[in-house]
């Protein structure tokens, strides 16, 4: 039987200063979830065709779309869809409106300039549920209210990076947390976390 085709997905790694380091927003998935149950994750989810219809407050900068293309993450149209999905999913799951995004008539208008593409990951070929996830970084310094989303994520909170690295997570999330300080400081390279012969295989792409 051929491998399941990965679904396009997007996640936001929201970070803000915490003492001498960073804190990151994470929440726990339900124990009944079909995909990675009872694990801590970044806000995010599947990109949908309807994300193309969300009227943007500000478009994705050409340079950012070029960075995604250079790493093989997405063409221009898919890059916009993924960015919209990342902002929408974060709003739904946490209640946070990122950057200059705006909520109108129970829908969000994304501010694509608030995100920076940081990484991507593809789940193993033998997994019954597969995703091609793109990870975006966003500044959460202005998000001072407590997160309050749809309830899809429990134990939703800001964790100092050292504490976040001790949470129950899958290997991809662990990798992103270990690399977070580097990804936050340096936008010249982005990693692809994939698998070869059932083992994690990381490849870095220059994007500037």
C-alpha atoms as one frame of an Amber mdcrd trajectory, in Angstrom:
protein
   0.000   0.000   0.000   1.468   3.417  -0.949   2.179   5.936   1.824  -0.583
   8.329   2.857  -0.152  11.721   1.209   0.829  14.375   3.787  -1.712  17.112
   4.481  -0.519  20.703   4.397  -0.401  22.191   7.889   0.951  25.247   9.681
   2.009  26.020  13.238   3.025  29.193  15.025   5.844  29.253  17.558   4.918
  32.298  19.637   7.844  33.588  21.666   8.431  36.477  24.048  11.279  37.563
  26.355  11.512  35.745  29.694  14.292  36.958  31.979  17.512  36.394  30.073
  15.881  34.009  27.596  12.615  33.215  25.850   9.253  31.759  26.761   7.047
  29.893  24.314   3.307  29.262  24.105   2.263  25.594  24.150  -0.801  23.519
  24.956  -1.675  19.862  25.416  -3.720  17.919  22.867  -6.643  15.810  24.025
  -6.026  12.210  25.073  -8.708  11.279  22.529  -7.053  13.082  19.615  -6.348
  10.883  16.598  -2.964  12.536  16.037  -0.312  12.775  18.797  -2.764  12.541
  21.728  -1.856  13.948  25.164   1.256  15.702  23.838   2.196  19.365  24.122
   2.275  21.221  20.816   2.472  24.697  19.324  -0.825  26.194  18.095  -1.616
  25.154  14.546  -3.477  22.804  12.266  -4.410  21.845   8.765  -4.435  24.449
   5.995  -7.819  24.685   4.291  -8.953  26.007   0.918 -11.039  28.586   2.777
  -7.842  30.149   4.088  -7.312  31.526   0.586 -10.486  33.579   1.029  -9.401
  35.357   4.210  -8.880  39.017   3.344  -5.434  39.962   4.548  -4.728  43.074
   6.575  -1.212  42.993   5.118   0.167  40.657   2.439   3.117  38.338   2.823
   6.299  40.220   1.916   7.873  39.016  -1.306  11.115  38.296   0.524   9.328
  35.972   2.954   7.575  34.109   0.139  10.968  33.778  -1.545  12.467  32.278
   1.639   9.738  29.634   1.675  10.265  28.855  -1.993  14.048  28.638  -1.541
  13.653  25.933   1.099  11.115  23.961  -0.949   8.402  24.692   1.617   5.786
  26.215  -0.687   5.092  28.275  -3.769   3.645  31.766  -3.436  -0.042  30.767
  -3.269   0.516  27.931  -0.800   2.767  30.175   1.283  -0.102  32.642   1.701
  -2.551  29.842   2.513  -0.224  28.412   5.143   0.391  31.810   6.718  -3.363
  32.450   6.884  -3.954  29.006   8.357  -1.270  29.560  10.997  -2.828  32.850
  12.108  -6.386  31.470  11.996  -5.544  28.312  13.926  -3.671  30.286  16.576
  -6.648  32.609  17.019  -9.067  29.683  17.266  -6.941  27.656  19.670  -5.578
  30.427  21.904  -7.724  33.517  21.374  -4.611  35.466  20.411  -4.732  37.833
  17.433  -1.202  37.973  16.053   0.415  41.223  14.951  -1.949  43.556  13.136
  -4.460  40.821  12.310  -8.092  41.762  12.941 -11.286  39.890  13.745 -14.335
  40.939  11.735 -17.701  39.159  11.574 -16.358  36.091  13.419 -13.505  35.686
  10.943  -9.899  36.732  11.127  -8.086  38.946   8.660  -4.445  37.856   8.760
  -1.449  40.117   8.996   1.092  38.090   7.053   3.922  40.426   8.028   3.656
  39.179  11.635   5.076  35.745  10.764   8.546  34.584   9.818   8.982  31.161
   8.252  11.296  29.105  10.453  11.138  25.373   9.690   9.181  22.493   8.218
   8.599  18.837   9.021   7.112  15.814   7.267   5.757  12.871   9.259   7.034
   9.329   8.527   5.810   7.450   5.467   4.454   4.601   7.603   2.214   6.891
   9.658  -1.556   6.488   8.986  -1.995  10.263   9.482   0.634  12.431   7.808
   1.329  16.162   7.698   3.723  18.435   5.890   3.929  21.104   8.582   5.467
  24.541   8.185   6.496  26.363  11.346   6.359  30.130  11.660   7.853  32.321
  14.372   5.865  35.242  15.786   6.572  37.832  18.455   4.256  37.406  21.434
   5.579  40.339  23.462   2.307  42.274  23.124   0.160  39.280  24.122  -0.169
  39.988  27.830  -3.656  38.564  28.418  -4.029  34.910  29.395  -4.676  32.612
  26.410  -8.308  31.546  26.045  -9.173  29.589  22.921 -11.603  26.938  21.750
 -10.607  24.340  24.329  -8.899  22.180  21.732  -5.665  22.637  23.682  -5.605
  22.226  27.461  -2.944  23.424  29.909  -2.337  26.296  27.500   0.393  28.525
  28.913   3.647  30.389  28.349   6.596  28.235  29.369  10.198  29.362  29.827
  12.197  27.547  27.184  14.004  25.344  29.703  10.652  24.221  31.141   9.118
  23.701  27.712  11.932  21.294  26.867  10.825  19.083  29.776   7.195  18.765
  28.638   5.903  15.570  26.989   6.403  16.232  23.276   7.089  14.302  20.088
  10.503  14.325  18.430   9.698  17.099  15.952   8.536  19.456  18.719  11.577
  18.573  20.819  13.831  19.475  17.893  12.088  22.817  17.399  12.447  23.662
  21.090  16.133  22.742  21.137  16.736  24.874  18.034  14.405  27.717  19.033
  17.057  30.159  20.215  18.999  29.610  16.981  15.925  29.914  14.782  14.863
  33.065  16.620  18.246  34.745  16.175  19.185  33.583  12.673  16.871  33.619
   9.656  19.502  32.642   7.106  18.802  28.883   7.341  15.699  26.767   7.920
  15.579  23.050   8.773  13.529  20.252   7.264  12.788  17.545   9.825  11.918
  14.373   7.931  12.640  10.660   8.221  14.890   8.198   6.431  14.564   4.460
   7.085  12.336   5.245  10.034  14.846   7.573  11.690  14.811  11.363  11.946
  16.867  13.059   9.250  17.433  16.825   9.394  18.493  18.904   6.445  19.216
  22.633   6.585  18.500  25.027   3.692  20.104  28.412   3.120  17.368  30.937
   2.340  19.151  34.289   2.073
